[in-house]
Amino acid sequence: MSDYDDIIDYYSRLAMQNPGKCTYHGPSEPDDLLDRLRNAYKCCKDCGTKYGVYSVGCSSSRIGKCDVCDAETYVTETRDYAYLITGIRRVEAARKSAG
């Protein structure tokens, strides 16, 4: 299973665990996930740890909508997770290797 498949499986499991909260069920277009990661300003802890690296000792969080998975939960700025660059690079590499 590729990283891209793991990412899609993650969204499927997230939607099943949070019915009615998570409205994102995988990319609707090939670049949807990559666009979401690149353009995200705030993210939840689950998406931050999945796609980024926690880079600060303390971050402020508030209730809001995650720009990656659309869940209404506690969110913080993506800068706290190194702007999700790890996930962006993994998705780009998975797509490149898939052809």
Long-range contacts (C-beta under 8 A, 24 or more apart in sequence): 2-94, 2-97, 2-98, 3-90, 3-91, 3-93, 3-94, 4-91, 4-94, 4-95, 4-98, 7-33, 7-50, 7-87, 7-90, 7-91, 10-50, 11-69, 14-46, 14-69, 14-71, 18-71, 21-71, 21-72, 21-73, 22-69, 22-70, 22-71, 23-70, 24-68, 24-69, 24-70, 24-71, 30-95, 33-91, 34-88, 34-91, 34-92, 34-95, 36-67, 36-68, 37-68, 37-84, 37-87, 37-88, 37-91, 38-88, 39-67, 40-66, 40-67, 40-68, 40-78, 40-84, 41-67, 41-77, 41-78, 42-66, 42-67, 42-75, 42-76, 42-77, 42-78, 43-67, 43-68, 43-75, 43-76, 43-78, 43-81, 43-84, 44-68, 44-69, 44-71, 44-73, 44-74, 44-75, 45-74, 45-76, 46-71, 47-84, 48-76, 48-78, 48-80, 48-81, 48-84, 49-81, 50-87, 51-81, 51-84, 51-86, 51-87, 51-88, 51-90, 52-78, 52-81, 52-82, 52-83, 52-84, 52-85, 52-86, 52-87, 53-81, 53-82, 53-86, 54-80, 54-81, 55-79, 55-80, 55-81, 55-82, 56-80
